[in-house]
Amino acid sequence: MAKRRKVGNLLALAVLSTLIGKPMHPYEIASVMRERGKDQDLKVKWGSLYTVVQNLEKHGFVEAAETVRQGGRPERTVYRLTEAGHAEVKDWVRELVGVPEPEYPRFKAGLSNLLVLDPDDAMQLLQTRLTALEPQLAAARAEITRFSQELPRLLLIETEYDLAVREAEAAWTRSVLDELKSGAMPGVEQWRTWHQTGEIPAELVEMAERGTTSSTE
């Protein structure tokens, strides 16, 4: 089970991880994170970076190392990891890698309410999604191929994971779309009847009830 952390957002984890290399001021932290593509791995609100750093300092995970000034720019505080910060980032990564947790992607939320659309609309939208996924997958494969010539695989492993998940999504979407188009998926005709008549067929109600029961067992 995930721990309740003193500074629990993933941006804080990225900041701690970035500071392992050397002490930095927040602007430099943001620049390094962008260079490393961290904004592709998590949803980053750059405007909250300074607040995150302040919270990490408040809880003893980072500390001010020095204050520097370059040219006419304002003074900047350089932060470094504390011993507690080193322990926190390692413990956090262990948790994320080793402890499975439920995740709630938007696609899953849409699928859970797919019945509100008529079958033809649903099929068209799944096809639209699949069409959009294909060039994204091709671009991700090309990116991995390009960077693998310069970087060790370990530094690309999160990109590999993202590609594998999205390839699985595309394969699954393609298979569901084929079943819907062919009528092989149980309940499609009842689904269509509901949208044509406005009356929910008893068989569809029974399927929904069985699905709800099995998901709570």
Secondary structure as UniProt FT lines:
FT   HELIX           10..19
FT   TURN            20..21
FT   HELIX           26..35
FT   TURN            36..37
FT   HELIX           38..41
FT   HELIX           46..48
FT   HELIX           49..58
FT   TURN            59..60
FT   STRAND          62..68
FT   TURN            71..72
FT   STRAND          76..81
FT   HELIX           83..98
FT   HELIX           106..111
FT   TURN            112..113
FT   HELIX           114..116
FT   HELIX           119..147
FT   TURN            148..150
FT   HELIX           153..156
FT   HELIX           157..182
FT   TURN            186..187
FT   HELIX           188..197
FT   HELIX           202..216
//
